[in-house]
Amino acid sequence: MKDGIHPNYQQTTIKCACGEVIDTGSTSKDIKIEICSKCHPFYTGKQKLVDTSGRVDKFNRKFGLSQSQ
């Protein structure tokens, strides 16, 4: 590798808004994020399907799918 063209890889701390702290390596120092895998609705199981205009039901009726499948 050429000298002087690569960024410095260093130990860094990632801090989430929920309080989770992750120690890892990065070229950036002290990263702050809003959401992580500990608080993301997809990973916590608290995900809600928002269907305000009935698109899911319309799709299921159109293709003959039932919700029990």
C-alpha positions as CSV (number, residue, x, y, z in Angstrom):
1,M,0.0,0.0,0.0
2,K,1.1,3.6,-0.6
3,D,2.0,5.7,2.4
4,G,-0.1,8.7,3.2
5,I,-3.2,8.0,1.1
6,H,-5.2,5.7,3.5
7,P,-7.2,7.1,6.5
8,N,-6.1,6.1,10.0
9,Y,-8.0,3.1,11.3
10,Q,-8.6,3.5,15.0
11,Q,-10.6,2.2,17.9
12,T,-13.9,4.1,18.2
13,T,-17.1,4.1,20.2
14,I,-20.5,4.1,18.7
15,K,-23.2,5.5,21.0
16,C,-26.9,5.1,20.3
17,A,-29.7,7.4,21.5
18,C,-31.1,4.5,23.6
19,G,-27.8,4.3,25.6
20,E,-26.2,1.3,23.9
21,V,-22.4,1.6,23.5
22,I,-20.5,-0.4,20.9
23,D,-16.7,-0.5,20.8
24,T,-15.3,-1.2,17.3
25,G,-12.8,0.0,14.7
26,S,-13.4,2.7,12.2
27,T,-11.8,5.6,10.4
28,S,-14.2,8.0,12.2
29,K,-13.9,8.9,15.9
30,D,-16.8,8.6,18.3
31,I,-19.9,8.0,16.2
32,K,-23.4,8.9,17.4
33,I,-26.4,7.2,16.0
34,E,-30.1,7.5,16.5
35,I,-31.1,3.8,16.3
36,C,-29.3,0.5,16.7
37,S,-30.2,-3.2,16.7
38,K,-31.2,-3.1,20.4
39,C,-33.9,-0.4,19.8
40,H,-34.9,-0.9,16.1
41,P,-38.5,-2.0,15.8
42,F,-37.6,-4.7,13.3
43,Y,-35.2,-6.5,15.7
44,T,-37.2,-5.9,18.9
45,G,-40.4,-7.4,17.4
46,K,-42.4,-4.2,18.0
47,Q,-42.8,-3.5,14.3
48,K,-46.3,-2.4,13.2
49,L,-47.6,-2.6,9.7
50,V,-49.1,0.8,8.9
51,D,-51.7,0.4,6.2
52,T,-53.7,3.6,6.1
53,S,-55.3,3.2,2.7
54,G,-56.0,-0.6,2.7
55,R,-53.3,-1.4,0.2
56,V,-52.4,-4.7,1.8
57,D,-56.0,-5.9,1.8
58,K,-56.4,-4.8,-1.8
59,F,-53.3,-6.7,-2.8
60,N,-54.5,-9.8,-1.0
61,R,-57.9,-9.6,-2.6
62,K,-56.4,-9.0,-6.1
63,F,-54.2,-12.0,-6.0
64,G,-56.5,-14.3,-4.0
65,L,-54.2,-14.5,-0.9
66,S,-55.5,-15.0,2.6
67,Q,-53.7,-13.6,5.7
68,S,-53.4,-17.1,7.2
69,Q,-50.9,-18.3,4.6
